[in-house]
Amino acid sequence: MLRVAQLSRQVPAAVRACAAQHRRCGGGARETGNPPRSPDAASPPPAALSKFWSWTTQERADPPRYSASWWLDKLLICTVFAITGSASLYFVRPALGKLGIEGSLKDGPWSYRFASVFMVTPFYTMILLT
């Protein structure tokens, strides 16, 4: 049975091999029947891509538990998620008002509760990823 650390080292190597195969065959042209991409297509240079890949997949040491840097790391994580959640509500509430759905999560109506949950979720994801 592979340990998590061993698995995390093997996955990026497999992904890199798959990406290299994908580039060699023209971006999936053989599998899908699409024509190969032209060399002048807008894509980042391979050196920049490999540099970005190595930066995003590098191992990062966790700070010792309950140290000052550990607390700062957790504070940063909580702050990012709090700002993201507040921003998503900031954008969804006026949108619900323009749709004619007024209310609150506590007092209702149920249409407001359902619409709020279904609209906040994609907004939250978009804001968190950008």
KAVENFEN-V923743 format. One record per backbone hydrogen bond with DSSP energy under -1.0 kcal/mol. NH is the residue of the N-H (numbers start at 0). CO is the residue of the C=O. Records with the same first field share a line. If there is no record, write none. Layout:
NH: CO  CO
//
This chain:
6: 2
7: 3
8: 4
9: 5
10: 6
13: 9
14: 10
15: 11
16: 12
17: 13
18: 14
19: 15
20: 16
21: 17
22: 18
23: 19
24: 20
25: 22
26: 21
31: 27
32: 28
40: 37
42: 40
48: 44
49: 45
50: 46
51: 47
52: 48
53: 49
54: 50
55: 51
56: 52
66: 63
70: 66
71: 67
72: 68
73: 69
74: 70
75: 71
76: 72
77: 73
78: 74
79: 75
80: 76
81: 77
82: 78
83: 79
84: 80
85: 81
86: 82
87: 83
88: 84
89: 85
90: 86
91: 87
92: 88
95: 91
96: 92
97: 93
98: 94
99: 96
100: 95
103: 107
107: 103
112: 108
113: 109
114: 110
115: 111
116: 112
117: 113
118: 114
119: 115
120: 116
122: 118
123: 119
124: 120
125: 121
126: 122
127: 123
128: 124
129: 125
//
